[in-house]
Protein backbone atom coordinates (compact mmCIF):
# COMPACT_ATOMS: atom_id res chain seq x y z
CA UNK A 1 0.00 0.00 0.00
CA UNK A 2 1.37 3.36 -0.96
CA UNK A 3 1.29 5.79 1.92
CA UNK A 4 1.02 8.73 -0.41
CA UNK A 5 -1.30 8.69 -3.31
CA UNK A 6 -2.52 12.20 -2.92
CA UNK A 7 -2.12 14.66 -5.74
CA UNK A 8 -2.17 17.67 -3.46
CA UNK A 9 -0.69 18.07 -0.07
CA UNK A 10 -2.32 20.86 1.78
CA UNK A 11 -0.92 22.75 4.70
CA UNK A 12 -2.81 22.41 7.92
CA UNK A 13 -4.25 25.89 7.97
CA UNK A 14 -6.32 25.41 4.83
CA UNK A 15 -9.94 25.91 5.56
CA UNK A 16 -12.33 23.07 4.93
CA UNK A 17 -14.26 24.32 1.90
CA UNK A 18 -11.05 25.24 0.19
CA UNK A 19 -9.45 21.87 0.69
CA UNK A 20 -12.63 20.24 -0.46
CA UNK A 21 -12.40 22.27 -3.60
CA UNK A 22 -9.03 20.76 -4.36
CA UNK A 23 -10.23 17.28 -3.67
CA UNK A 24 -13.26 17.87 -5.80
CA UNK A 25 -11.00 18.66 -8.66
CA UNK A 26 -9.30 15.38 -8.30
CA UNK A 27 -12.48 13.34 -8.16
CA UNK A 28 -13.95 15.30 -10.99
CA UNK A 29 -10.91 14.62 -13.07
CA UNK A 30 -10.95 10.95 -12.31
CA UNK A 31 -14.65 10.56 -12.80
CA UNK A 32 -14.59 12.29 -16.15
CA UNK A 33 -13.18 9.08 -17.52
CA UNK A 34 -16.57 7.52 -17.10
CA UNK A 35 -19.23 9.24 -19.08
CA UNK A 36 -21.87 7.18 -17.29
CA UNK A 37 -20.64 8.39 -13.92
CA UNK A 38 -21.65 11.96 -14.47
CA UNK A 39 -24.81 11.72 -12.48
CA UNK A 40 -23.04 10.39 -9.44
CA UNK A 41 -20.37 12.94 -9.78
CA UNK A 42 -22.75 15.85 -9.52
CA UNK A 43 -24.68 14.43 -6.58
CA UNK A 44 -21.47 13.58 -4.81
CA UNK A 45 -19.97 16.98 -5.39
CA UNK A 46 -23.16 18.65 -4.26
CA UNK A 47 -23.32 16.69 -1.05
CA UNK A 48 -19.72 17.48 -0.25
CA UNK A 49 -20.09 21.11 -1.12
CA UNK A 50 -23.16 21.50 1.00
CA UNK A 51 -21.38 20.02 3.99
CA UNK A 52 -18.44 22.27 3.19
CA UNK A 53 -20.48 25.44 3.15
CA UNK A 54 -22.10 24.47 6.41
CA UNK A 55 -18.65 24.16 7.89
CA UNK A 56 -17.55 27.52 6.63
CA UNK A 57 -20.62 29.09 8.18
CA UNK A 58 -19.74 27.43 11.46
CA UNK A 59 -16.19 28.61 11.19
CA UNK A 60 -17.39 32.14 10.89
CA UNK A 61 -19.88 32.16 13.71
CA UNK A 62 -18.76 29.66 16.27
CA UNK A 63 -15.48 28.42 17.65
CA UNK A 64 -16.63 24.83 17.30
CA UNK A 65 -15.96 24.41 13.62
CA UNK A 66 -13.29 21.82 14.44
CA UNK A 67 -15.86 19.30 15.43
CA UNK A 68 -17.49 18.89 12.08
CA UNK A 69 -14.69 17.22 10.25
CA UNK A 70 -16.27 13.82 10.14
CA UNK A 71 -17.05 14.06 6.45
CA UNK A 72 -13.47 14.95 5.77
CA UNK A 73 -12.20 12.03 7.80
CA UNK A 74 -14.41 9.77 5.73
CA UNK A 75 -13.14 11.38 2.58
CA UNK A 76 -9.57 10.53 3.54
CA UNK A 77 -10.53 6.98 4.25
CA UNK A 78 -11.79 6.60 0.72
CA UNK A 79 -8.19 6.66 -0.47
CA UNK A 80 -7.34 3.40 1.27
CA UNK A 81 -6.96 0.62 -1.23
CA UNK A 82 -9.18 -2.42 -1.36
CA UNK A 83 -9.26 -5.47 -3.62
CA UNK A 84 -12.09 -5.85 -6.11
CA UNK A 85 -13.11 -8.62 -8.47
CA UNK A 86 -14.41 -6.85 -11.57
CA UNK A 87 -16.88 -8.47 -13.91
CA UNK A 88 -16.15 -6.22 -16.84
CA UNK A 89 -13.28 -5.69 -19.17
CA UNK A 90 -11.84 -2.22 -18.99
CA UNK A 91 -8.57 -0.53 -19.77
CA UNK A 92 -6.32 0.90 -17.10
CA UNK A 93 -7.50 4.13 -15.51
CA UNK A 94 -4.88 6.83 -15.28
CA UNK A 95 -5.66 9.21 -12.47
CA UNK A 96 -3.68 11.96 -10.88
CA UNK A 97 -3.50 9.88 -7.74
CA UNK A 98 -2.20 6.82 -9.60
CA UNK A 99 -2.91 4.24 -12.27
CA UNK A 100 -5.38 1.46 -11.61
CA UNK A 101 -6.23 -1.50 -13.73
CA UNK A 102 -6.46 -2.83 -16.39
CA UNK A 103 -9.58 -4.67 -15.30
CA UNK A 104 -10.26 -8.22 -16.42
CA UNK A 105 -13.26 -10.23 -15.30
CA UNK A 106 -12.54 -12.39 -12.22
CA UNK A 107 -9.01 -11.04 -11.75
CA UNK A 108 -8.46 -9.29 -8.45
CA UNK A 109 -7.34 -5.68 -8.73
CA UNK A 110 -6.37 -3.17 -6.07
CA UNK A 111 -8.22 0.12 -6.30
CA UNK A 112 -8.98 2.95 -3.88
CA UNK A 113 -12.12 2.56 -1.88
CA UNK A 114 -14.00 5.38 -3.59
CA UNK A 115 -13.48 3.75 -6.98
CA UNK A 116 -14.50 0.40 -5.59
CA UNK A 117 -17.68 1.95 -4.20
CA UNK A 118 -18.43 3.68 -7.51
CA UNK A 119 -17.98 0.44 -9.45
CA UNK A 120 -19.90 -1.57 -6.88
CA UNK A 121 -22.88 0.76 -7.09
CA UNK A 122 -23.15 -0.07 -10.77
CA UNK A 123 -22.73 -3.76 -10.20
CA UNK A 124 -19.46 -3.86 -12.08
CA UNK A 125 -17.46 -5.60 -9.40
CA UNK A 126 -17.50 -7.44 -6.11
CA UNK A 127 -15.48 -6.00 -3.24
CA UNK A 128 -13.10 -8.27 -1.41
CA UNK A 129 -13.15 -7.16 2.22
CA UNK A 130 -9.73 -6.67 3.86
CA UNK A 131 -8.30 -9.52 5.93
CA UNK A 132 -9.00 -7.89 9.26
CA UNK A 133 -12.76 -7.99 8.57
CA UNK A 134 -13.29 -11.54 9.71
CA UNK A 135 -15.18 -12.91 12.67
CA UNK A 136 -12.10 -14.67 14.08
CA UNK A 137 -9.88 -11.64 13.94
CA UNK A 138 -12.50 -9.25 15.25
CA UNK A 139 -13.42 -11.55 18.13
CA UNK A 140 -9.77 -11.73 19.09
CA UNK A 141 -9.45 -7.95 18.93
CA UNK A 142 -12.58 -7.46 21.01
CA UNK A 143 -11.31 -9.81 23.71
CA UNK A 144 -7.98 -8.03 23.67
CA UNK A 145 -9.73 -4.68 24.06
CA UNK A 146 -11.71 -5.91 27.01
CA UNK A 147 -8.74 -7.53 28.74
CA UNK A 148 -6.09 -4.88 28.52
CA UNK A 149 -5.84 -1.15 28.98
CA UNK A 150 -3.97 -0.67 25.70
CA UNK A 151 -5.61 -0.25 22.34
CA UNK A 152 -5.37 -3.27 20.06
CA UNK A 153 -3.85 -2.97 16.62
CA UNK A 154 -6.54 -2.21 14.07
CA UNK A 155 -6.30 -0.30 10.81
CA UNK A 156 -6.06 3.41 11.36
CA UNK A 157 -9.36 4.04 9.59
CA UNK A 158 -11.26 0.94 10.57
CA UNK A 159 -14.43 2.85 11.50
CA UNK A 160 -14.75 4.59 8.15
CA UNK A 161 -13.70 1.62 6.02
CA UNK A 162 -16.15 -0.71 7.68
CA UNK A 163 -18.90 1.85 7.47
CA UNK A 164 -18.30 2.39 3.73
CA UNK A 165 -18.18 -1.32 3.03
CA UNK A 166 -21.33 -1.99 5.01
CA UNK A 167 -23.15 0.84 3.27
CA UNK A 168 -22.24 0.02 -0.28
CA UNK A 169 -21.19 -3.61 -0.42
CA UNK A 170 -22.91 -5.46 2.40
CA UNK A 171 -23.42 -8.60 0.33
CA UNK A 172 -19.69 -9.03 -0.21
CA UNK A 173 -18.85 -9.37 3.49
CA UNK A 174 -19.08 -12.89 4.87
CA UNK A 175 -21.12 -13.17 8.09
CA UNK A 176 -21.94 -9.50 7.89
CA UNK A 177 -24.35 -9.26 10.83
CA UNK A 178 -21.84 -10.82 13.18
CA UNK A 179 -19.02 -8.67 11.79
CA UNK A 180 -21.08 -5.53 12.06
CA UNK A 181 -22.01 -6.08 15.67
CA UNK A 182 -18.43 -7.00 16.52
CA UNK A 183 -17.14 -3.78 15.01
CA UNK A 184 -19.77 -1.78 16.88
CA UNK A 185 -18.74 -3.47 20.12
CA UNK A 186 -15.09 -2.83 19.51
CA UNK A 187 -15.80 0.80 18.81
CA UNK A 188 -17.80 1.20 22.00
CA UNK A 189 -15.17 -0.47 24.15
CA UNK A 190 -12.45 1.60 22.61
CA UNK A 191 -14.32 4.84 23.03
CA UNK A 192 -14.93 4.08 26.67
CA UNK A 193 -11.22 3.53 27.01
CA UNK A 194 -10.53 6.86 25.37
CA UNK A 195 -12.72 8.55 27.94
CA UNK A 196 -11.02 6.92 30.89
CA UNK A 197 -7.71 7.96 29.38
CA UNK A 198 -8.92 11.52 28.98
CA UNK A 199 -9.75 11.66 32.65
CA UNK A 200 -6.16 11.05 33.55
CA UNK A 201 -4.43 13.68 31.58
CA UNK A 202 -3.30 16.76 33.37
CA UNK A 203 -1.09 18.72 31.03
CA UNK A 204 1.78 16.29 31.13
CA UNK A 205 2.95 13.32 29.11
CA UNK A 206 0.32 10.97 27.76
CA UNK A 207 1.00 8.26 25.19
CA UNK A 208 -1.80 6.34 23.58
CA UNK A 209 -0.85 3.95 20.86
CA UNK A 210 -3.07 2.64 18.09
CA UNK A 211 -5.80 5.23 18.27
CA UNK A 212 -7.86 5.39 15.13
CA UNK A 213 -8.65 8.43 13.02
CA UNK A 214 -12.28 8.64 14.03
CA UNK A 215 -11.55 8.32 17.73
CA UNK A 216 -9.04 11.12 17.52
CA UNK A 217 -11.50 13.18 15.54
CA UNK A 218 -14.18 12.81 18.19
CA UNK A 219 -12.02 14.03 21.01
CA UNK A 220 -9.93 16.51 19.07
CA UNK A 221 -11.91 19.65 19.76
CA UNK A 222 -12.43 18.79 23.40
CA UNK A 223 -8.91 17.73 24.28
CA UNK A 224 -7.31 20.57 22.40
CA UNK A 225 -9.24 23.08 24.43
CA UNK A 226 -8.71 21.22 27.65
CA UNK A 227 -4.96 21.09 27.10
CA UNK A 228 -4.84 24.79 26.44
CA UNK A 229 -6.75 25.45 29.62
CA UNK A 230 -4.46 23.19 31.63
CA UNK A 231 -1.46 24.89 30.14
CA UNK A 232 -2.80 28.33 30.92
CA UNK A 233 -3.51 27.42 34.53
CA UNK A 234 -0.11 25.89 34.96
CA UNK A 235 1.44 29.14 33.76
CA UNK A 236 -0.36 31.12 36.43
CA UNK A 237 0.53 28.71 39.21
CA UNK A 238 3.65 29.75 41.11
CA UNK A 239 6.46 27.30 40.41
CA UNK A 240 7.57 26.79 44.01
CA UNK A 241 4.27 25.37 45.25
CA UNK A 242 3.17 23.57 42.12
CA UNK A 243 1.03 20.63 43.07
CA UNK A 244 2.86 17.33 42.61
CA UNK A 245 1.61 15.58 39.50
CA UNK A 246 0.73 11.94 39.29
CA UNK A 247 2.08 11.81 35.77
CA UNK A 248 5.83 11.71 35.31
CA UNK A 249 7.21 15.17 34.83
CA UNK A 250 9.45 16.03 31.96
CA UNK A 251 12.75 17.42 33.21
CA UNK A 252 12.41 20.81 31.61
CA UNK A 253 8.88 21.15 32.95
CA UNK A 254 7.15 21.35 29.64
CA UNK A 255 3.61 20.04 29.63
CA UNK A 256 3.19 17.57 26.82
CA UNK A 257 0.56 15.48 25.20
CA UNK A 258 1.68 12.73 22.95
CA UNK A 259 -0.70 10.48 21.11
CA UNK A 260 1.05 7.93 18.98
CA UNK A 261 -0.75 6.44 16.06
CA UNK A 262 0.57 3.47 14.24
CA UNK A 263 -0.46 2.87 10.72
CA UNK A 264 -1.03 5.18 7.88
CA UNK A 265 0.73 8.49 7.83
CA UNK A 266 -1.59 11.31 8.30
CA UNK A 267 -0.18 13.64 5.80
CA UNK A 268 -1.55 16.93 6.88
CA UNK A 269 -2.00 17.56 10.50
CA UNK A 270 -5.43 19.13 10.25
CA UNK A 271 -7.31 16.11 11.42
CA UNK A 272 -5.09 15.06 14.22
CA UNK A 273 -2.93 16.35 16.90
CA UNK A 274 -0.44 13.67 17.53
CA UNK A 275 2.14 15.40 19.62
CA UNK A 276 1.21 18.68 21.08
CA UNK A 277 4.10 20.21 22.87
CA UNK A 278 3.40 23.31 24.77
CA UNK A 279 6.55 25.30 25.13
CA UNK A 280 6.92 27.38 28.18
CA UNK A 281 9.99 29.11 26.89
CA UNK A 282 8.42 31.45 24.38
CA UNK A 283 5.52 33.33 25.82
CA UNK A 284 3.21 35.10 23.44
CA UNK A 285 4.32 34.14 19.97
CA UNK A 286 1.66 33.16 17.48
CA UNK A 287 1.11 29.39 17.35
CA UNK A 288 3.12 27.76 14.65
CA UNK A 289 2.22 24.35 13.36
CA UNK A 290 4.85 22.08 12.14
CA UNK A 291 4.64 18.57 10.83
CA UNK A 292 7.13 15.96 11.84
CA UNK A 293 7.52 12.41 10.72
CA UNK A 294 9.37 9.70 12.51
CA UNK A 295 10.31 6.16 11.72
CA UNK A 296 7.36 4.32 13.12
CA UNK A 297 4.85 6.14 11.00
CA UNK A 298 3.70 8.55 13.55
CA UNK A 299 2.50 11.86 12.42
CA UNK A 300 3.39 14.42 14.95
CA UNK A 301 2.49 17.98 15.25
CA UNK A 302 4.06 20.54 17.43
CA UNK A 303 2.21 23.49 18.66
CA UNK A 304 4.56 26.17 19.81
CA UNK A 305 3.82 29.18 21.79
CA UNK B 1 -1.65 33.58 23.24
CA UNK B 2 -4.38 36.09 23.90
CA UNK B 3 -5.58 37.74 20.77
CA UNK B 4 -6.04 41.50 20.86
CA UNK B 5 -9.45 41.24 19.23
CA UNK B 6 -10.60 38.26 21.25
CA UNK B 7 -13.98 39.24 22.63
CA UNK B 8 -13.62 36.91 25.60
CA UNK B 9 -10.30 38.43 26.48
CA UNK B 10 -11.86 41.89 26.42
CA UNK B 11 -14.79 40.80 28.58
CA UNK B 12 -12.46 39.21 31.13
CA UNK B 13 -10.79 42.55 31.67
CA UNK B 14 -14.15 44.24 32.20
CA UNK B 15 -14.58 42.42 35.51
CA UNK B 16 -14.47 44.68 38.53
CA UNK B 17 -11.84 44.38 41.22
CA UNK B 18 -11.74 46.13 44.58
CA UNK B 19 -8.85 48.56 44.87
CA UNK B 20 -7.33 50.77 47.54
CA UNK B 21 -5.87 54.06 46.39
CA UNK B 22 -2.32 54.66 47.59
CA UNK B 23 -2.18 58.17 46.23
CA UNK B 24 -4.60 61.03 46.00
CA UNK B 25 -5.70 61.53 42.43
CA UNK B 26 -6.76 64.90 41.20
CA UNK B 27 -9.35 65.64 38.57
CA UNK B 28 -11.16 62.35 38.60
CA UNK B 29 -14.31 61.09 40.18
CA UNK B 30 -15.01 57.51 40.99
CA UNK B 31 -18.65 57.96 40.24
CA UNK B 32 -21.07 60.78 39.61
CA UNK B 33 -22.44 60.93 43.15
CA UNK B 34 -19.20 62.11 44.70
CA UNK B 35 -19.06 65.84 45.17
CA UNK B 36 -15.36 66.26 45.36
CA UNK B 37 -13.43 66.41 42.13
CA UNK B 38 -10.62 64.20 43.36
CA UNK B 39 -9.99 60.85 45.00
CA UNK B 40 -8.48 60.85 48.45
CA UNK B 41 -5.58 58.71 49.50
CA UNK B 42 -6.72 55.50 51.15
CA UNK B 43 -10.16 55.49 49.64
CA UNK B 44 -11.60 52.20 48.50
CA UNK B 45 -13.35 51.60 45.24
CA UNK B 46 -14.07 49.10 42.52
CA UNK B 47 -12.47 49.51 39.13
CA UNK B 48 -12.53 47.38 36.00
CA UNK B 49 -9.54 45.12 35.77
CA UNK B 50 -7.95 46.81 32.76
CA UNK B 51 -7.81 50.12 34.58
CA UNK B 52 -6.82 48.65 37.91
CA UNK B 53 -3.89 46.80 36.32
CA UNK B 54 -2.49 49.95 34.75
CA UNK B 55 -2.84 51.87 37.99
CA UNK B 56 -1.31 49.00 39.89
CA UNK B 57 1.73 49.04 37.61
CA UNK B 58 2.13 52.72 38.43
CA UNK B 59 1.80 51.89 42.13
CA UNK B 60 -1.26 54.12 42.44
CA UNK B 61 -3.56 51.41 43.76
CA UNK B 62 -3.41 48.10 45.57
CA UNK B 63 -5.61 45.35 44.21
CA UNK B 64 -7.31 43.03 46.66
CA UNK B 65 -9.04 39.82 45.71
CA UNK B 66 -12.56 40.20 44.34
CA UNK B 67 -15.60 38.45 45.72
CA UNK B 68 -15.40 35.46 43.39
CA UNK B 69 -12.09 34.46 44.96
CA UNK B 70 -13.10 35.07 48.58
CA UNK B 71 -12.79 32.67 51.46
CA UNK B 72 -16.29 31.23 51.14
CA UNK B 73 -15.71 30.27 47.51
CA UNK B 74 -12.40 28.67 48.38
CA UNK B 75 -14.00 26.54 51.04
CA UNK B 76 -16.75 25.51 48.65
CA UNK B 77 -14.27 24.58 45.96
CA UNK B 78 -12.23 22.54 48.38
CA UNK B 79 -15.35 20.70 49.49
CA UNK B 80 -16.65 19.76 46.06
CA UNK B 81 -15.53 21.78 43.12
CA UNK B 82 -17.91 20.01 40.78
CA UNK B 83 -21.03 21.46 42.38
CA UNK B 84 -19.97 25.08 42.81
CA UNK B 85 -21.94 27.50 40.73
CA UNK B 86 -19.03 29.39 39.19
CA UNK B 87 -21.16 30.85 36.43
CA UNK B 88 -23.01 33.20 38.75
CA UNK B 89 -19.83 34.17 40.56
CA UNK B 90 -17.79 34.98 37.50
CA UNK B 91 -18.35 34.00 33.89
CA UNK B 92 -14.63 34.02 33.25
CA UNK B 93 -13.48 32.48 36.48
CA UNK B 94 -10.33 30.82 35.15
CA UNK B 95 -9.16 33.52 32.75
CA UNK B 96 -9.79 36.22 35.31
CA UNK B 97 -7.94 34.21 37.92
CA UNK B 98 -4.96 33.76 35.62
CA UNK B 99 -4.74 37.47 35.00
CA UNK B 100 -5.29 38.39 38.62
CA UNK B 101 -2.95 35.89 40.23
CA UNK B 102 0.36 37.72 39.65
CA UNK B 103 -1.12 41.06 40.73
CA UNK B 104 -2.82 40.37 44.00
CA UNK B 105 -2.77 36.86 45.38
CA UNK B 106 -0.52 34.07 44.16
CA UNK B 107 -2.71 31.37 45.69
CA UNK B 108 -5.46 32.11 43.17
CA UNK B 109 -3.39 30.22 40.61
CA UNK B 110 -3.46 27.11 42.76
CA UNK B 111 -7.15 27.52 43.43
CA UNK B 112 -8.15 27.71 39.78
CA UNK B 113 -5.93 24.87 38.67
CA UNK B 114 -7.34 22.69 41.46
CA UNK B 115 -10.90 23.66 40.59
CA UNK B 116 -10.38 23.06 36.90
CA UNK B 117 -8.85 19.65 37.43
CA UNK B 118 -11.89 18.46 39.34
CA UNK B 119 -14.48 20.15 37.18
CA UNK B 120 -12.80 19.01 33.97
CA UNK B 121 -13.63 15.42 34.89
CA UNK B 122 -17.25 16.34 35.55
CA UNK B 123 -17.53 18.06 32.21
CA UNK B 124 -15.85 15.16 30.44
CA UNK B 125 -18.23 12.63 31.97
CA UNK B 126 -21.35 14.59 31.27
CA UNK B 127 -20.44 15.85 27.82
CA UNK B 128 -20.15 12.41 26.30
CA UNK B 129 -22.96 10.69 28.13
CA UNK B 130 -25.88 12.96 28.96
CA UNK B 131 -28.66 13.67 26.54
CA UNK B 132 -29.58 17.21 25.60
CA UNK B 133 -32.59 17.27 27.94
CA UNK B 134 -30.50 17.22 31.10
CA UNK B 135 -27.78 19.39 29.62
CA UNK B 136 -29.34 22.69 30.61
CA UNK B 137 -29.06 21.83 34.29
CA UNK B 138 -25.34 21.27 34.07
CA UNK B 139 -24.75 24.25 31.86
CA UNK B 140 -26.03 26.67 34.49
CA UNK B 141 -23.06 25.83 36.71
CA UNK B 142 -20.31 26.05 34.14
CA UNK B 143 -18.13 29.00 33.29
CA UNK B 144 -17.64 30.20 29.76
CA UNK B 145 -14.55 28.12 29.17
CA UNK B 146 -16.15 24.98 30.54
CA UNK B 147 -19.23 25.56 28.42
CA UNK B 148 -17.03 25.78 25.36
CA UNK B 149 -15.38 22.51 26.32
CA UNK B 150 -18.74 20.89 26.91
CA UNK B 151 -20.12 22.06 23.60
CA UNK B 152 -16.99 21.01 21.74
CA UNK B 153 -17.36 17.50 23.06
CA UNK B 154 -21.10 17.39 22.47
CA UNK B 155 -20.96 18.65 18.93
CA UNK B 156 -18.18 16.33 17.83
CA UNK B 157 -20.11 13.44 19.34
CA UNK B 158 -23.28 14.60 17.59
CA UNK B 159 -21.46 14.99 14.29
CA UNK B 160 -20.13 11.48 14.60
CA UNK B 161 -23.57 10.06 15.40
CA UNK B 162 -25.07 11.90 12.47
CA UNK B 163 -22.39 10.51 10.18
CA UNK B 164 -22.94 7.00 11.45
CA UNK B 165 -26.70 7.18 11.01
CA UNK B 166 -26.52 8.82 7.59
CA UNK B 167 -26.18 7.12 4.24
CA UNK B 168 -28.39 4.42 2.81
CA UNK B 169 -30.31 2.86 5.66
CA UNK B 170 -33.31 0.63 5.94
CA UNK B 171 -36.59 2.33 5.21
CA UNK B 172 -39.93 1.35 6.58
CA UNK B 173 -42.34 -0.07 4.06
CA UNK B 174 -45.25 2.26 3.34
CA UNK B 175 -47.70 -0.40 4.44
CA UNK B 176 -46.23 -0.61 7.93
CA UNK B 177 -46.50 3.03 8.79
CA UNK B 178 -50.22 3.22 8.04
CA UNK B 179 -52.66 3.24 10.87
CA UNK B 180 -55.45 0.74 10.57
CA UNK B 181 -58.87 2.27 10.69
CA UNK B 182 -60.92 1.04 13.64
CA UNK B 183 -63.93 0.03 11.57
CA UNK B 184 -61.86 -1.67 8.84
CA UNK B 185 -62.27 -5.10 10.38
CA UNK B 186 -66.03 -4.72 10.73
CA UNK B 187 -66.50 -4.13 7.03
CA UNK B 188 -65.00 -7.49 6.16
CA UNK B 189 -67.51 -10.30 5.77
Interface residues (C-beta under 8 A of the other chain):
Chain A: X63 X64 X66 X67 X68 X69 X70 X71 X74 X163 X167 X168 X195 X198 X199 X202 X214 X217 X218 X219 X220 X221 X222 X225 X226 X228 X229 X230 X232 X233 X234 X235 X236 X237 X238 X241 X243 X284 X287 X305
Chain B: X1 X2 X94 X95 X97 X98 X101 X102 X106 X108 X109 X110 X112 X113 X114 X116 X117 X120 X121 X124 X125 X127 X128 X145 X148 X149 X151 X152 X153 X155 X156 X157 X159 X160 X162 X163 X164 X167 X168
